Amino acid sequence: MKVTNISRVDYKYRMSQESPIIAETKFSNTVYTTILNETIVVQKSVDKSNVSPYDILCYKIVIINISNETVNNIKFTDILPEGIKFINNTMYINEELGRCFTPISVINLGSLGSKGKIIITFKGIVDRCIMYECIENHCVVKFDYIYNVEEPPLRNSVKSNESITRCKDDLFKAIMIKDNIKLPDLSGCNGCFIRIKTKTKIIRVKIAEYAPNPKMCNVVLIGKIIYAAYYIYGGKLCIYKTIEGFSTAILVPRGVEYFKNIKVKVLNEDSSYVYRDKSKLLISTSLLIKLS
């Protein structure tokens, strides 16, 4: 159906105070609006409502021709939101692998007969996550719509519903490390211990092959703590430094295997010590480690 609209303005005026009243009418340009019947329905869904970093999401798009005519020149595109990375060679169109296809490119789906259906699936991985952030995503399908057989087809587009996934930035681990540090004997020289400083570094990150859950894997972290003990010895300020190693593992979604570089941050570092005697310290260091 085509809707036609014209506006009209009626007005009166005089050429001068002595002249008669002149009445005139002006018409606007004509505006045409074509109302298209619903032809294509696009439904989108995702397999997970809550995710963590490195989780793998499976998206499903169903395109249905609800009209009684064949729809031609159908093109599909899906711009993934920030924080989702497409996994190559995971796109299937009606269960057939679309090699080298990506959702962000324009994919030509051809024609779709009356009551026909096209099912598209692909996988994406969460590579950036903010606590309680909602990842919203939709796709767009464009196609030719024949309004008048004597005229070229109109190009129409349909947007799918929004698929929503809530992201939880929850890949944390808190650990406690205890080390014994031996200082020079401070007895008999007016020596005394002042303070201890620590600095933590992660020197290696490795993915372990074994994990109790097939959808998860262990990321092994190997690090070191640099201890600097400050003390007075013989009336002088001295520094004793030593390095101790540690290791731990964090259970994360198996999607981490798609990443070459895994970023690790030490968010909090707090140390306390017990001064056992004139030459021994028991240092307890608590660390809060995050994968990002």
N, C-alpha and C positions, 0 to 999 in steps of 0.2 A: 504494500500500500504506500502511496505517495501523498504526503500532506503538503498543501500549498498555503502560504501565508503572505498577506499583504496588509500593511497598515495605511490608514487614511487620516489626514489632518484637514479639518474644516476651519476656515478663519475668515474674518472680515476686516476691511480697512477702507480708508478714504485717501484719495490723492491729495486733497486739501480740505480745509474746513468747510468750504462751500460746495464741494463735490458730493455726489450721492455715495452711499455705502456700496462697496463692491464685495461680493462674497465669492470666495474661491475654494477649491478643494485640491489637495496634492496627495498623490499616491506614492508609496515607497517602492523600492525594487521588490521583486518577487523572490521569496525564500522557499526552497523545496527541501523537504525532509523525507527520505525513504525509510519506511519502517519495515525491517526484514523479519520474516518469520524465523522462529528458533529452529536451527538446523543441526548444529553440533553442540554436544554437551561434553565438557572436559572435567574429569574428576581426578584429584591428586591426593595421595596418601603417603605416609611414612611409617616405617615399622616400629619406631621408638618414640616415646613421648618425653623421655628424660635421658640425657646422655652426659658423658664426661669427655674430656679431651682424648683423642685417638679412638673414640667409638666410631663404628662403621654404620652408616644409615643406608637403608634400601628404600628408594623412592619408586612409587608405582603411579603411572598415569594411564587413565582409561579414556579414550576418545570414542564417542558413540554418535552415529548418524541417526537422529530421531525423525528425520524427514522421510518422505516417500520418493525422493530423488537421489541420484548419485551426486556426491560432492567431490569436486575435482581440485587439483593443485593444492593439496593440504601440506602445510609447512609447520614444523614444530620447533620451538626454542624454549630454553629454560635457563634463565640467568641465576646461577647459584648465589646465595647470599654470602656476605663476608663471614668467614669462619668455617666454610664447607669447601673441601677440595674434592674434585671429581677423581674417581679411580679409573684409570684408563682400561679400556676393553671390558667394561662391565655393563654396557648398554645393550639391551635386548629389545627388539621390536617384534612383537608376536612370537616370542621365544627364539628368534633368530638373532645371533650375535651381530651387532653393527660394528665391525672393526674400524677403529680410528674415528668413530663417531664421538662427539662430545655434546652435552646438552646445551652449551652456550652457543654452538654454531646453529645455523638454520638447516634443519633436516627435512628433506623432501619425502613426504609419505605417500605421494601419488593420489589416487582416488579411493573413495570409500562408498560402497553401495548402501542402499537403503537398509536401515537397521543394523548396519555393519559395525564392527568394533575393532579398534587398534589398541593394543596394550604395550606400553613402554615401561621398562624397568631399568634402573641404573643405581650405582652405589656411590656414595660420597663419604668422606672421612672428616671428622671434626678436628681441625688443625688450630683453632683458636677459640677460647671459651672464656666468658665472663660470668661470674656467679649470678644465677637467676636470670640470665639473658635468654630471651625467646628468639629462636631461629625461625623466621617465617620465610616461606618460599611458595612461589606459584609459577606456572608456565603459561605460555601463550600459543594458541593454534590459529593460524591464518588459512583462509581458503577462498575459493571463488564462489560467489553467490549469483545465480542467474535470476534477475528480477524481470527482465524483458528479453525474450529470445531474439529480438531484432536488434538488441544493443549489446555491447561488450559486458561481460560479467563484472559485478561489483566485488571489490576485495574486502572481505569481512574478517574480523578477528574475535576470538573468544578467549577470555582469561579463566583459568581454573580457580578453584577454591584455594585458600591458603592452608598449607600444611605447617603445623606449629610443633616445634620441639624445644623443650626447656633444657638449658645447658647448666651443668653443675661443675664448677671449677674445683674439683675435690681430690685431685691427685697429690695429697700431702702425706708426709710421714714424719713422726717425731721419734727421735732416738736419743738414748743417753749413752755417752762414752766415758769410761773411767780409765785413767792412766796414772801410773806411779812415776813421779819424777824425782830423781836423786840429785840433790845439790851438794856442793862442797860442804864439808863439816864447818859449821859456823860457830861451834863452841870454842871458848877460850880466846876469841879475837874480837870481842865486842861486835860480833856479826849479828845481823838480823834480817829476816825476810820481809820484803815490802809488799809486793803485789805480783799477780800473774796476768799475762795477756795471751789471748789465743786468736788464731786466724785459721779458718777452715777453707780448704780448696777441694773441689771434686776434680779428680784427674782422669777418670775413665768411666764411661757409661757403656754397658753391654747388655744385650737382650739375651736372657737365658732361654734355652730350648724347652725346658720342662716347666709346666704350670698345671695345677690341679684342675683348672677350668679350661676347656678347649677354646673358649672365647677370650681368655685372658692370657697374659704372659708376664714373666718377672723381668723387671729392668734392674740389673745389678749396678750399684754405684760403688766405686772405689775412690776413697778420698784420703786426705791427710790433714792433720792438725799441727800447726806450728805453735809451740809453746815458747813463751819468753818470760822467764822468771827474773824479777828485779830484786836485788838484795844488797845489803851493806856488808862489805868484807874488808877488814883492815882499814876502816875509815873511808873506803871508796865505794861508789855506786857501781855495781857489777850487773851484767846481764848473762843469764845462762839460757841458751836456746837448744831445743831438741824437737824432733819431728816424729810423730807417731801416726801410723796408718789405721784405717778402719774400712769396713765394707758393710753394705746393707742392701736390701732389695725392696722394690715397690711393685705391687701387683697392679697392672694397667691393662686396658683393652688391647686386644691383639692388633688393632690397626696401627699401633706404634711401629710395626715392622715395615710399614711403607715409608718411614722417614729415615734418612741417612743421619741427620743430626738431631739429637734429643737434648733440649735445653733443660738444665737443672739449676735451680736457685736455692741458696741457703737463706731462708727468710728471717730466721732468728737464731742467735747464737748467745748462749749464756753459760758462764762457767763459775764454778765454786770450788773451793779447795779445803782440805783438812791438813793442817800442819802437824804431822805426826811427831817429829822430833827435830833436831837441829839440821837434818840433812834430807828429809823425805817429805814429799808432798803427794797427797792423793787428790787428783783433779777430776772433777765430774763436769762434763760439758754436755749440755742439752742442745740439740739441733732440730730445727723445723725445716724439712726439705720439701721442695715443690718441683714437680715436673710441669713444664709449660711448652 
